[in-house]
Amino acid sequence: MGGGLFHRAIRAEKAAVLAEVLKYMVALSPAGLERGIYEKALALGVAVYDASYIVLAEGYGLTPVTEEERLRSRAQGIVEVKSLRELVG
């Protein structure tokens, strides 16, 4: 198998794994958590948008997935955050 063909096959396999993972995604509302989200954003020095993921993950016992190293670093010790690469190998 040529190098290019091999890499396309690996990408297709990872895309299939991601498609399977996405079937389990659930949309959660941050309604009612605004104060906690704002306080978490200030405490961690992240955007309110990013803090909402941390607060929701913390409250529901979930693992957020992001490619943002800064967010993964800031959430350390609060929730386990993974990158897509960690998730699909």
PDB file with one MODEL, atoms N, CA, C and O in Angstrom:
MODEL        1
ATOM      1  N   MET A   1       0.858  -1.179   0.000  1.00  0.00           N
ATOM      2  CA  MET A   1       0.000   0.000   0.000  1.00  0.00           C
ATOM      3  C   MET A   1       0.895   1.230   0.000  1.00  0.00           C
ATOM      4  O   MET A   1       1.773   1.342   0.856  1.00  0.00           O
ATOM      5  N   GLY A   2       0.702   2.148  -0.926  1.00  0.00           N
ATOM      6  CA  GLY A   2       1.508   3.357  -1.004  1.00  0.00           C
ATOM      7  C   GLY A   2       1.277   4.252   0.199  1.00  0.00           C
ATOM      8  O   GLY A   2       0.242   4.162   0.859  1.00  0.00           O
ATOM      9  N   GLY A   3       2.251   5.122   0.486  1.00  0.00           N
ATOM     10  CA  GLY A   3       2.156   6.013   1.642  1.00  0.00           C
ATOM     11  C   GLY A   3       0.896   6.847   1.656  1.00  0.00           C
ATOM     12  O   GLY A   3       0.226   6.945   2.684  1.00  0.00           O
ATOM     13  N   GLY A   4       0.559   7.462   0.505  1.00  0.00           N
ATOM     14  CA  GLY A   4      -0.640   8.294   0.429  1.00  0.00           C
ATOM     15  C   GLY A   4      -1.908   7.497   0.655  1.00  0.00           C
ATOM     16  O   GLY A   4      -2.816   7.940   1.358  1.00  0.00           O
ATOM     17  N   LEU A   5      -1.964   6.331   0.061  1.00  0.00           N
ATOM     18  CA  LEU A   5      -3.134   5.464   0.214  1.00  0.00           C
ATOM     19  C   LEU A   5      -3.272   5.003   1.661  1.00  0.00           C
ATOM     20  O   LEU A   5      -4.375   4.943   2.204  1.00  0.00           O
ATOM     21  N   PHE A   6      -2.142   4.682   2.273  1.00  0.00           N
ATOM     22  CA  PHE A   6      -2.144   4.253   3.678  1.00  0.00           C
ATOM     23  C   PHE A   6      -2.689   5.362   4.574  1.00  0.00           C
ATOM     24  O   PHE A   6      -3.525   5.109   5.442  1.00  0.00           O
ATOM     25  N   HIS A   7      -2.213   6.596   4.363  1.00  0.00           N
ATOM     26  CA  HIS A   7      -2.665   7.716   5.188  1.00  0.00           C
ATOM     27  C   HIS A   7      -4.141   8.011   4.968  1.00  0.00           C
ATOM     28  O   HIS A   7      -4.844   8.359   5.916  1.00  0.00           O
ATOM     29  N   ARG A   8      -4.625   7.879   3.738  1.00  0.00           N
ATOM     30  CA  ARG A   8      -6.057   8.074   3.476  1.00  0.00           C
ATOM     31  C   ARG A   8      -6.882   7.005   4.190  1.00  0.00           C
ATOM     32  O   ARG A   8      -7.954   7.297   4.719  1.00  0.00           O
ATOM     33  N   ALA A   9      -6.383   5.772   4.204  1.00  0.00           N
ATOM     34  CA  ALA A   9      -7.088   4.685   4.885  1.00  0.00           C
ATOM     35  C   ALA A   9      -7.153   4.943   6.389  1.00  0.00           C
ATOM     36  O   ALA A   9      -8.187   4.708   7.016  1.00  0.00           O
ATOM     37  N   ILE A  10      -6.056   5.424   6.968  1.00  0.00           N
ATOM     38  CA  ILE A  10      -6.027   5.737   8.403  1.00  0.00           C
ATOM     39  C   ILE A  10      -6.995   6.880   8.704  1.00  0.00           C
ATOM     40  O   ILE A  10      -7.732   6.820   9.688  1.00  0.00           O
ATOM     41  N   ARG A  11      -7.002   7.924   7.866  1.00  0.00           N
ATOM     42  CA  ARG A  11      -7.928   9.043   8.075  1.00  0.00           C
ATOM     43  C   ARG A  11      -9.371   8.571   7.985  1.00  0.00           C
ATOM     44  O   ARG A  11     -10.212   9.005   8.772  1.00  0.00           O
ATOM     45  N   ALA A  12      -9.664   7.701   7.051  1.00  0.00           N
ATOM     46  CA  ALA A  12     -11.025   7.181   6.907  1.00  0.00           C
ATOM     47  C   ALA A  12     -11.425   6.385   8.139  1.00  0.00           C
ATOM     48  O   ALA A  12     -12.561   6.472   8.606  1.00  0.00           O
ATOM     49  N   GLU A  13     -10.485   5.610   8.659  1.00  0.00           N
ATOM     50  CA  GLU A  13     -10.763   4.814   9.867  1.00  0.00           C
ATOM     51  C   GLU A  13     -11.030   5.737  11.052  1.00  0.00           C
ATOM     52  O   GLU A  13     -11.964   5.499  11.818  1.00  0.00           O
ATOM     53  N   LYS A  14     -10.230   6.782  11.213  1.00  0.00           N
ATOM     54  CA  LYS A  14     -10.432   7.723  12.317  1.00  0.00           C
ATOM     55  C   LYS A  14     -11.743   8.482  12.152  1.00  0.00           C
ATOM     56  O   LYS A  14     -12.435   8.752  13.134  1.00  0.00           O
ATOM     57  N   ALA A  15     -12.083   8.823  10.918  1.00  0.00           N
ATOM     58  CA  ALA A  15     -13.356   9.501  10.670  1.00  0.00           C
ATOM     59  C   ALA A  15     -14.523   8.601  11.057  1.00  0.00           C
ATOM     60  O   ALA A  15     -15.529   9.079  11.581  1.00  0.00           O
ATOM     61  N   ALA A  16     -14.395   7.316  10.805  1.00  0.00           N
ATOM     62  CA  ALA A  16     -15.452   6.365  11.174  1.00  0.00           C
ATOM     63  C   ALA A  16     -15.587   6.285  12.697  1.00  0.00           C
ATOM     64  O   ALA A  16     -16.699   6.218  13.222  1.00  0.00           O
ATOM     65  N   VAL A  17     -14.465   6.292  13.394  1.00  0.00           N
ATOM     66  CA  VAL A  17     -14.499   6.268  14.861  1.00  0.00           C
ATOM     67  C   VAL A  17     -15.154   7.539  15.377  1.00  0.00           C
ATOM     68  O   VAL A  17     -15.985   7.490  16.283  1.00  0.00           O
ATOM     69  N   LEU A  18     -14.780   8.683  14.798  1.00  0.00           N
ATOM     70  CA  LEU A  18     -15.380   9.948  15.214  1.00  0.00           C
ATOM     71  C   LEU A  18     -16.881   9.947  14.962  1.00  0.00           C
ATOM     72  O   LEU A  18     -17.648  10.416  15.804  1.00  0.00           O
ATOM     73  N   ALA A  19     -17.307   9.434  13.827  1.00  0.00           N
ATOM     74  CA  ALA A  19     -18.746   9.363  13.522  1.00  0.00           C
ATOM     75  C   ALA A  19     -19.476   8.538  14.579  1.00  0.00           C
ATOM     76  O   ALA A  19     -20.596   8.869  14.967  1.00  0.00           O
ATOM     77  N   GLU A  20     -18.851   7.488  15.033  1.00  0.00           N
ATOM     78  CA  GLU A  20     -19.454   6.649  16.081  1.00  0.00           C
ATOM     79  C   GLU A  20     -19.550   7.419  17.395  1.00  0.00           C
ATOM     80  O   GLU A  20     -20.570   7.348  18.081  1.00  0.00           O
ATOM     81  N   VAL A  21     -18.508   8.144  17.746  1.00  0.00           N
ATOM     82  CA  VAL A  21     -18.498   8.936  18.979  1.00  0.00           C
ATOM     83  C   VAL A  21     -19.576  10.016  18.931  1.00  0.00           C
ATOM     84  O   VAL A  21     -20.270  10.250  19.920  1.00  0.00           O
ATOM     85  N   LEU A  22     -19.713  10.666  17.790  1.00  0.00           N
ATOM     86  CA  LEU A  22     -20.680  11.754  17.665  1.00  0.00           C
ATOM     87  C   LEU A  22     -22.120  11.295  17.866  1.00  0.00           C
ATOM     88  O   LEU A  22     -22.982  12.108  18.200  1.00  0.00           O
ATOM     89  N   LYS A  23     -22.390  10.031  17.672  1.00  0.00           N
ATOM     90  CA  LYS A  23     -23.738   9.504  17.901  1.00  0.00           C
ATOM     91  C   LYS A  23     -24.153   9.657  19.359  1.00  0.00           C
ATOM     92  O   LYS A  23     -25.344   9.705  19.668  1.00  0.00           O
ATOM     93  N   TYR A  24     -23.166   9.734  20.256  1.00  0.00           N
ATOM     94  CA  TYR A  24     -23.453   9.785  21.680  1.00  0.00           C
ATOM     95  C   TYR A  24     -23.434  11.199  22.250  1.00  0.00           C
ATOM     96  O   TYR A  24     -23.636  11.386  23.450  1.00  0.00           O
ATOM     97  N   MET A  25     -23.194  12.188  21.406  1.00  0.00           N
ATOM     98  CA  MET A  25     -23.155  13.566  21.891  1.00  0.00           C
ATOM     99  C   MET A  25     -24.559  14.033  22.260  1.00  0.00           C
ATOM    100  O   MET A  25     -25.543  13.725  21.587  1.00  0.00           O
ATOM    101  N   VAL A  26     -24.610  14.776  23.337  1.00  0.00           N
ATOM    102  CA  VAL A  26     -25.870  15.305  23.832  1.00  0.00           C
ATOM    103  C   VAL A  26     -25.698  16.811  23.998  1.00  0.00           C
ATOM    104  O   VAL A  26     -24.671  17.271  24.498  1.00  0.00           O
ATOM    105  N   ALA A  27     -26.687  17.565  23.586  1.00  0.00           N
ATOM    106  CA  ALA A  27     -26.650  19.014  23.785  1.00  0.00           C
ATOM    107  C   ALA A  27     -27.193  19.331  25.172  1.00  0.00           C
ATOM    108  O   ALA A  27     -28.297  18.915  25.526  1.00  0.00           O
ATOM    109  N   LEU A  28     -26.422  20.062  25.946  1.00  0.00           N
ATOM    110  CA  LEU A  28     -26.824  20.447  27.297  1.00  0.00           C
ATOM    111  C   LEU A  28     -26.987  21.959  27.355  1.00  0.00           C
ATOM    112  O   LEU A  28     -26.238  22.698  26.716  1.00  0.00           O
ATOM    113  N   SER A  29     -27.954  22.403  28.111  1.00  0.00           N
ATOM    114  CA  SER A  29     -28.196  23.835  28.252  1.00  0.00           C
ATOM    115  C   SER A  29     -27.513  24.360  29.515  1.00  0.00           C
ATOM    116  O   SER A  29     -27.608  23.747  30.578  1.00  0.00           O
ATOM    117  N   PRO A  30     -26.829  25.491  29.392  1.00  0.00           N
ATOM    118  CA  PRO A  30     -26.228  26.098  30.580  1.00  0.00           C
ATOM    119  C   PRO A  30     -27.203  26.997  31.345  1.00  0.00           C
ATOM    120  O   PRO A  30     -26.803  27.674  32.292  1.00  0.00           O
ATOM    121  N   ALA A  31     -28.477  27.007  30.943  1.00  0.00           N
ATOM    122  CA  ALA A  31     -29.481  27.846  31.614  1.00  0.00           C
ATOM    123  C   ALA A  31     -29.507  27.541  33.106  1.00  0.00           C
ATOM    124  O   ALA A  31     -29.556  26.382  33.517  1.00  0.00           O
ATOM    125  N   GLY A  32     -29.473  28.593  33.903  1.00  0.00           N
ATOM    126  CA  GLY A  32     -29.487  28.448  35.355  1.00  0.00           C
ATOM    127  C   GLY A  32     -28.104  28.341  35.963  1.00  0.00           C
ATOM    128  O   GLY A  32     -27.961  28.380  37.185  1.00  0.00           O
ATOM    129  N   LEU A  33     -27.079  28.206  35.129  1.00  0.00           N
ATOM    130  CA  LEU A  33     -25.706  28.058  35.617  1.00  0.00           C
ATOM    131  C   LEU A  33     -24.857  29.293  35.331  1.00  0.00           C
ATOM    132  O   LEU A  33     -23.635  29.263  35.474  1.00  0.00           O
ATOM    133  N   GLU A  34     -25.511  30.372  34.927  1.00  0.00           N
ATOM    134  CA  GLU A  34     -24.790  31.558  34.472  1.00  0.00           C
ATOM    135  C   GLU A  34     -23.801  32.100  35.508  1.00  0.00           C
ATOM    136  O   GLU A  34     -22.668  32.436  35.164  1.00  0.00           O
ATOM    137  N   ARG A  35     -24.215  32.184  36.740  1.00  0.00           N
ATOM    138  CA  ARG A  35     -23.332  32.734  37.779  1.00  0.00           C
ATOM    139  C   ARG A  35     -22.100  31.854  37.966  1.00  0.00           C
ATOM    140  O   ARG A  35     -20.977  32.355  38.032  1.00  0.00           O
ATOM    141  N   GLY A  36     -22.310  30.550  38.049  1.00  0.00           N
ATOM    142  CA  GLY A  36     -21.186  29.631  38.202  1.00  0.00           C
ATOM    143  C   GLY A  36     -20.241  29.661  37.009  1.00  0.00           C
ATOM    144  O   GLY A  36     -19.023  29.561  37.158  1.00  0.00           O
ATOM    145  N   ILE A  37     -20.824  29.800  35.826  1.00  0.00           N
ATOM    146  CA  ILE A  37     -20.012  29.879  34.608  1.00  0.00           C
ATOM    147  C   ILE A  37     -19.178  31.156  34.623  1.00  0.00           C
ATOM    148  O   ILE A  37     -17.986  31.129  34.316  1.00  0.00           O
ATOM    149  N   TYR A  38     -19.798  32.260  34.977  1.00  0.00           N
ATOM    150  CA  TYR A  38     -19.079  33.538  35.025  1.00  0.00           C
ATOM    151  C   TYR A  38     -17.950  33.487  36.051  1.00  0.00           C
ATOM    152  O   TYR A  38     -16.834  33.933  35.783  1.00  0.00           O
ATOM    153  N   GLU A  39     -18.253  32.940  37.224  1.00  0.00           N
ATOM    154  CA  GLU A  39     -17.228  32.840  38.271  1.00  0.00           C
ATOM    155  C   GLU A  39     -16.089  31.905  37.854  1.00  0.00           C
ATOM    156  O   GLU A  39     -14.924  32.174  38.150  1.00  0.00           O
ATOM    157  N   LYS A  40     -16.420  30.823  37.176  1.00  0.00           N
ATOM    158  CA  LYS A  40     -15.393  29.890  36.709  1.00  0.00           C
ATOM    159  C   LYS A  40     -14.522  30.558  35.656  1.00  0.00           C
ATOM    160  O   LYS A  40     -13.306  30.366  35.643  1.00  0.00           O
ATOM    161  N   ALA A  41     -15.135  31.340  34.773  1.00  0.00           N
ATOM    162  CA  ALA A  41     -14.378  32.062  33.745  1.00  0.00           C
ATOM    163  C   ALA A  41     -13.381  33.021  34.383  1.00  0.00           C
ATOM    164  O   ALA A  41     -12.225  33.089  33.965  1.00  0.00           O
ATOM    165  N   LEU A  42     -13.823  33.754  35.384  1.00  0.00           N
ATOM    166  CA  LEU A  42     -12.930  34.683  36.071  1.00  0.00           C
ATOM    167  C   LEU A  42     -11.823  33.941  36.804  1.00  0.00           C
ATOM    168  O   LEU A  42     -10.658  34.333  36.736  1.00  0.00           O
ATOM    169  N   ALA A  43     -12.181  32.872  37.502  1.00  0.00           N
ATOM    170  CA  ALA A  43     -11.194  32.119  38.286  1.00  0.00           C
ATOM    171  C   ALA A  43     -10.121  31.475  37.417  1.00  0.00           C
ATOM    172  O   ALA A  43      -8.951  31.426  37.798  1.00  0.00           O
ATOM    173  N   LEU A  44     -10.522  30.982  36.247  1.00  0.00           N
ATOM    174  CA  LEU A  44      -9.585  30.261  35.380  1.00  0.00           C
ATOM    175  C   LEU A  44      -8.954  31.138  34.312  1.00  0.00           C
ATOM    176  O   LEU A  44      -7.988  30.734  33.665  1.00  0.00           O
ATOM    177  N   GLY A  45      -9.496  32.340  34.122  1.00  0.00           N
ATOM    178  CA  GLY A  45      -8.973  33.214  33.087  1.00  0.00           C
ATOM    179  C   GLY A  45      -9.280  32.709  31.691  1.00  0.00           C
ATOM    180  O   GLY A  45      -8.458  32.813  30.780  1.00  0.00           O
ATOM    181  N   VAL A  46     -10.489  32.156  31.535  1.00  0.00           N
ATOM    182  CA  VAL A  46     -10.918  31.668  30.220  1.00  0.00           C
ATOM    183  C   VAL A  46     -12.190  32.410  29.809  1.00  0.00           C
ATOM    184  O   VAL A  46     -12.819  33.078  30.630  1.00  0.00           O
ATOM    185  N   ALA A  47     -12.557  32.290  28.551  1.00  0.00           N
ATOM    186  CA  ALA A  47     -13.789  32.901  28.062  1.00  0.00           C
ATOM    187  C   ALA A  47     -14.997  32.240  28.721  1.00  0.00           C
ATOM    188  O   ALA A  47     -14.950  31.070  29.100  1.00  0.00           O
ATOM    189  N   VAL A  48     -16.065  32.999  28.848  1.00  0.00           N
ATOM    190  CA  VAL A  48     -17.306  32.470  29.419  1.00  0.00           C
ATOM    191  C   VAL A  48     -17.753  31.243  28.633  1.00  0.00           C
ATOM    192  O   VAL A  48     -18.208  30.255  29.210  1.00  0.00           O
ATOM    193  N   TYR A  49     -17.620  31.316  27.332  1.00  0.00           N
ATOM    194  CA  TYR A  49     -17.978  30.196  26.457  1.00  0.00           C
ATOM    195  C   TYR A  49     -17.226  28.924  26.872  1.00  0.00           C
ATOM    196  O   TYR A  49     -17.828  27.857  26.995  1.00  0.00           O
ATOM    197  N   ASP A  50     -15.909  29.041  27.089  1.00  0.00           N
ATOM    198  CA  ASP A  50     -15.105  27.890  27.505  1.00  0.00           C
ATOM    199  C   ASP A  50     -15.470  27.433  28.913  1.00  0.00           C
ATOM    200  O   ASP A  50     -15.525  26.235  29.191  1.00  0.00           O
ATOM    201  N   ALA A  51     -15.717  28.391  29.793  1.00  0.00           N
ATOM    202  CA  ALA A  51     -16.100  28.051  31.167  1.00  0.00           C
ATOM    203  C   ALA A  51     -17.406  27.280  31.197  1.00  0.00           C
ATOM    204  O   ALA A  51     -17.605  26.436  32.071  1.00  0.00           O
ATOM    205  N   SER A  52     -18.304  27.558  30.250  1.00  0.00           N
ATOM    206  CA  SER A  52     -19.581  26.830  30.232  1.00  0.00           C
ATOM    207  C   SER A  52     -19.349  25.342  29.999  1.00  0.00           C
ATOM    208  O   SER A  52     -20.038  24.508  30.586  1.00  0.00           O
ATOM    209  N   TYR A  53     -18.385  25.004  29.147  1.00  0.00           N
ATOM    210  CA  TYR A  53     -18.063  23.590  28.933  1.00  0.00           C
ATOM    211  C   TYR A  53     -17.539  22.944  30.205  1.00  0.00           C
ATOM    212  O   TYR A  53     -17.905  21.816  30.535  1.00  0.00           O
ATOM    213  N   ILE A  54     -16.689  23.657  30.910  1.00  0.00           N
ATOM    214  CA  ILE A  54     -16.108  23.114  32.143  1.00  0.00           C
ATOM    215  C   ILE A  54     -17.186  22.911  33.198  1.00  0.00           C
ATOM    216  O   ILE A  54     -17.245  21.861  33.837  1.00  0.00           O
ATOM    217  N   VAL A  55     -18.034  23.909  33.379  1.00  0.00           N
ATOM    218  CA  VAL A  55     -19.100  23.818  34.390  1.00  0.00           C
ATOM    219  C   VAL A  55     -20.077  22.693  34.056  1.00  0.00           C
ATOM    220  O   VAL A  55     -20.458  21.922  34.937  1.00  0.00           O
ATOM    221  N   LEU A  56     -20.480  22.595  32.803  1.00  0.00           N
ATOM    222  CA  LEU A  56     -21.399  21.519  32.409  1.00  0.00           C
ATOM    223  C   LEU A  56     -20.739  20.150  32.572  1.00  0.00           C
ATOM    224  O   LEU A  56     -21.371  19.217  33.067  1.00  0.00           O
ATOM    225  N   ALA A  57     -19.503  20.023  32.170  1.00  0.00           N
ATOM    226  CA  ALA A  57     -18.796  18.743  32.310  1.00  0.00           C
ATOM    227  C   ALA A  57     -18.659  18.364  33.776  1.00  0.00           C
ATOM    228  O   ALA A  57     -18.849  17.207  34.150  1.00  0.00           O
ATOM    229  N   GLU A  58     -18.330  19.338  34.593  1.00  0.00           N
ATOM    230  CA  GLU A  58     -18.195  19.105  36.029  1.00  0.00           C
ATOM    231  C   GLU A  58     -19.525  18.654  36.638  1.00  0.00           C
ATOM    232  O   GLU A  58     -19.567  17.706  37.422  1.00  0.00           O
ATOM    233  N   GLY A  59     -20.592  19.330  36.274  1.00  0.00           N
ATOM    234  CA  GLY A  59     -21.914  19.031  36.833  1.00  0.00           C
ATOM    235  C   GLY A  59     -22.484  17.702  36.384  1.00  0.00           C
ATOM    236  O   GLY A  59     -23.205  17.047  37.138  1.00  0.00           O
ATOM    237  N   TYR A  60     -22.170  17.298  35.165  1.00  0.00           N
ATOM    238  CA  TYR A  60     -22.721  16.060  34.620  1.00  0.00           C
ATOM    239  C   TYR A  60     -21.719  14.905  34.596  1.00  0.00           C
ATOM    240  O   TYR A  60     -22.041  13.809  34.137  1.00  0.00           O
ATOM    241  N   GLY A  61     -20.515  15.151  35.088  1.00  0.00           N
ATOM    242  CA  GLY A  61     -19.495  14.102  35.109  1.00  0.00           C
ATOM    243  C   GLY A  61     -19.047  13.691  33.716  1.00  0.00           C
ATOM    244  O   GLY A  61     -18.834  12.507  33.451  1.00  0.00           O
ATOM    245  N   LEU A  62     -18.904  14.670  32.822  1.00  0.00           N
ATOM    246  CA  LEU A  62     -18.552  14.397  31.435  1.00  0.00           C
ATOM    247  C   LEU A  62     -17.105  14.766  31.137  1.00  0.00           C
ATOM    248  O   LEU A  62     -16.457  15.466  31.916  1.00  0.00           O
ATOM    249  N   THR A  63     -16.613  14.292  30.017  1.00  0.00           N
ATOM    250  CA  THR A  63     -15.263  14.609  29.554  1.00  0.00           C
ATOM    251  C   THR A  63     -15.357  15.473  28.301  1.00  0.00           C
ATOM    252  O   THR A  63     -15.703  14.971  27.232  1.00  0.00           O
ATOM    253  N   PRO A  64     -15.054  16.765  28.418  1.00  0.00           N
ATOM    254  CA  PRO A  64     -15.083  17.613  27.227  1.00  0.00           C
ATOM    255  C   PRO A  64     -13.930  17.259  26.282  1.00  0.00           C
ATOM    256  O   PRO A  64     -12.882  16.778  26.714  1.00  0.00           O
ATOM    257  N   VAL A  65     -14.142  17.502  25.001  1.00  0.00           N
ATOM    258  CA  VAL A  65     -13.128  17.245  23.981  1.00  0.00           C
ATOM    259  C   VAL A  65     -12.841  18.569  23.280  1.00  0.00           C
ATOM    260  O   VAL A  65     -13.749  19.215  22.758  1.00  0.00           O
ATOM    261  N   THR A  66     -11.569  18.965  23.275  1.00  0.00           N
ATOM    262  CA  THR A  66     -11.168  20.214  22.619  1.00  0.00           C
ATOM    263  C   THR A  66      -9.724  20.113  22.156  1.00  0.00           C
ATOM    264  O   THR A  66      -8.928  19.358  22.714  1.00  0.00           O
ATOM    265  N   GLU A  67      -9.404  20.878  21.141  1.00  0.00           N
ATOM    266  CA  GLU A  67      -8.028  20.962  20.660  1.00  0.00           C
ATOM    267  C   GLU A  67      -7.301  22.148  21.292  1.00  0.00           C
ATOM    268  O   GLU A  67      -6.120  22.367  21.023  1.00  0.00           O
ATOM    269  N   GLU A  68      -7.990  22.897  22.113  1.00  0.00           N
ATOM    270  CA  GLU A  68      -7.394  24.068  22.743  1.00  0.00           C
ATOM    271  C   GLU A  68      -6.567  23.657  23.963  1.00  0.00           C
ATOM    272  O   GLU A  68      -7.109  23.323  25.017  1.00  0.00           O
ATOM    273  N   GLU A  69      -5.251  23.689  23.796  1.00  0.00           N
ATOM    274  CA  GLU A  69      -4.342  23.289  24.872  1.00  0.00           C
ATOM    275  C   GLU A  69      -4.526  24.166  26.114  1.00  0.00           C
ATOM    276  O   GLU A  69      -4.460  23.680  27.243  1.00  0.00           O
ATOM    277  N   ARG A  70      -4.757  25.456  25.891  1.00  0.00           N
ATOM    278  CA  ARG A  70      -4.941  26.367  27.026  1.00  0.00           C
ATOM    279  C   ARG A  70      -6.151  25.965  27.863  1.00  0.00           C
ATOM    280  O   ARG A  70      -6.082  25.974  29.092  1.00  0.00           O
ATOM    281  N   LEU A  71      -7.244  25.616  27.220  1.00  0.00           N
ATOM    282  CA  LEU A  71      -8.439  25.198  27.947  1.00  0.00           C
ATOM    283  C   LEU A  71      -8.189  23.887  28.683  1.00  0.00           C
ATOM    284  O   LEU A  71      -8.584  23.741  29.839  1.00  0.00           O
ATOM    285  N   ARG A  72      -7.534  22.932  28.022  1.00  0.00           N
ATOM    286  CA  ARG A  72      -7.225  21.663  28.692  1.00  0.00           C
ATOM    287  C   ARG A  72      -6.361  21.922  29.925  1.00  0.00           C
ATOM    288  O   ARG A  72      -6.576  21.317  30.976  1.00  0.00           O
ATOM    289  N   SER A  73      -5.401  22.807  29.797  1.00  0.00           N
ATOM    290  CA  SER A  73      -4.508  23.129  30.901  1.00  0.00           C
ATOM    291  C   SER A  73      -5.266  23.791  32.057  1.00  0.00           C
ATOM    292  O   SER A  73      -5.077  23.430  33.219  1.00  0.00           O
ATOM    293  N   ARG A  74      -6.115  24.752  31.732  1.00  0.00           N
ATOM    294  CA  ARG A  74      -6.858  25.483  32.769  1.00  0.00           C
ATOM    295  C   ARG A  74      -7.888  24.594  33.474  1.00  0.00           C
ATOM    296  O   ARG A  74      -8.194  24.816  34.646  1.00  0.00           O
ATOM    297  N   ALA A  75      -8.415  23.606  32.783  1.00  0.00           N
ATOM    298  CA  ALA A  75      -9.445  22.728  33.365  1.00  0.00           C
ATOM    299  C   ALA A  75      -8.840  21.593  34.191  1.00  0.00           C
ATOM    300  O   ALA A  75      -9.556  20.862  34.876  1.00  0.00           O
ATOM    301  N   GLN A  76      -7.525  21.455  34.118  1.00  0.00           N
ATOM    302  CA  GLN A  76      -6.844  20.383  34.843  1.00  0.00           C
ATOM    303  C   GLN A  76      -7.193  20.436  36.331  1.00  0.00           C
ATOM    304  O   GLN A  76      -7.162  21.501  36.948  1.00  0.00           O
ATOM    305  N   GLY A  77      -7.521  19.297  36.885  1.00  0.00           N
ATOM    306  CA  GLY A  77      -7.886  19.219  38.288  1.00  0.00           C
ATOM    307  C   GLY A  77      -9.366  19.468  38.543  1.00  0.00           C
ATOM    308  O   GLY A  77      -9.854  19.227  39.647  1.00  0.00           O
ATOM    309  N   ILE A  78     -10.080  19.945  37.537  1.00  0.00           N
ATOM    310  CA  ILE A  78     -11.522  20.184  37.669  1.00  0.00           C
ATOM    311  C   ILE A  78     -12.273  19.075  36.939  1.00  0.00           C
ATOM    312  O   ILE A  78     -13.126  18.399  37.516  1.00  0.00           O
ATOM    313  N   VAL A  79     -11.945  18.903  35.678  1.00  0.00           N
ATOM    314  CA  VAL A  79     -12.508  17.830  34.856  1.00  0.00           C
ATOM    315  C   VAL A  79     -11.398  17.269  33.977  1.00  0.00           C
ATOM    316  O   VAL A  79     -10.401  17.942  33.716  1.00  0.00           O
ATOM    317  N   GLU A  80     -11.575  16.051  33.532  1.00  0.00           N
ATOM    318  CA  GLU A  80     -10.638  15.465  32.582  1.00  0.00           C
ATOM    319  C   GLU A  80     -11.040  15.943  31.196  1.00  0.00           C
ATOM    320  O   GLU A  80     -12.170  15.718  30.763  1.00  0.00           O
ATOM    321  N   VAL A  81     -10.131  16.595  30.505  1.00  0.00           N
ATOM    322  CA  VAL A  81     -10.388  17.095  29.160  1.00  0.00           C
ATOM    323  C   VAL A  81      -9.479  16.351  28.198  1.00  0.00           C
ATOM    324  O   VAL A  81      -8.294  16.167  28.476  1.00  0.00           O
ATOM    325  N   LYS A  82     -10.022  15.926  27.079  1.00  0.00           N
ATOM    326  CA  LYS A  82      -9.243  15.188  26.084  1.00  0.00           C
ATOM    327  C   LYS A  82      -9.218  15.935  24.761  1.00  0.00           C
ATOM    328  O   LYS A  82     -10.095  16.745  24.461  1.00  0.00           O
ATOM    329  N   SER A  83      -8.195  15.640  23.986  1.00  0.00           N
ATOM    330  CA  SER A  83      -8.152  16.150  22.625  1.00  0.00           C
ATOM    331  C   SER A  83      -8.799  15.099  21.736  1.00  0.00           C
ATOM    332  O   SER A  83      -8.954  13.945  22.134  1.00  0.00           O
ATOM    333  N   LEU A  84      -9.169  15.498  20.553  1.00  0.00           N
ATOM    334  CA  LEU A  84      -9.742  14.556  19.601  1.00  0.00           C
ATOM    335  C   LEU A  84      -8.757  13.442  19.302  1.00  0.00           C
ATOM    336  O   LEU A  84      -9.140  12.280  19.171  1.00  0.00           O
ATOM    337  N   ARG A  85      -7.498  13.800  19.195  1.00  0.00           N
ATOM    338  CA  ARG A  85      -6.447  12.813  18.942  1.00  0.00           C
ATOM    339  C   ARG A  85      -6.406  11.758  20.048  1.00  0.00           C
ATOM    340  O   ARG A  85      -6.266  10.570  19.759  1.00  0.00           O
ATOM    341  N   GLU A  86      -6.525  12.176  21.305  1.00  0.00           N
ATOM    342  CA  GLU A  86      -6.556  11.234  22.421  1.00  0.00           C
ATOM    343  C   GLU A  86      -7.779  10.327  22.346  1.00  0.00           C
ATOM    344  O   GLU A  86      -7.726   9.152  22.709  1.00  0.00           O
ATOM    345  N   LEU A  87      -8.858  10.890  21.876  1.00  0.00           N
ATOM    346  CA  LEU A  87     -10.114  10.154  21.819  1.00  0.00           C
ATOM    347  C   LEU A  87     -10.122   9.081  20.759  1.00  0.00           C
ATOM    348  O   LEU A  87     -10.582   7.965  20.999  1.00  0.00           O
ATOM    349  N   VAL A  88      -9.609   9.416  19.571  1.00  0.00           N
ATOM    350  CA  VAL A  88      -9.675   8.462  18.465  1.00  0.00           C
ATOM    351  C   VAL A  88      -8.348   7.762  18.177  1.00  0.00           C
ATOM    352  O   VAL A  88      -8.273   6.904  17.298  1.00  0.00           O
ATOM    353  N   GLY A  89      -7.311   8.128  18.914  1.00  0.00           N
ATOM    354  CA  GLY A  89      -6.029   7.455  18.767  1.00  0.00           C
ATOM    355  C   GLY A  89      -5.332   7.879  17.552  1.00  0.00           C
ATOM    356  O   GLY A  89      -4.230   7.405  17.276  1.00  0.00           O
TER     357      GLY A  89
ENDMDL
END
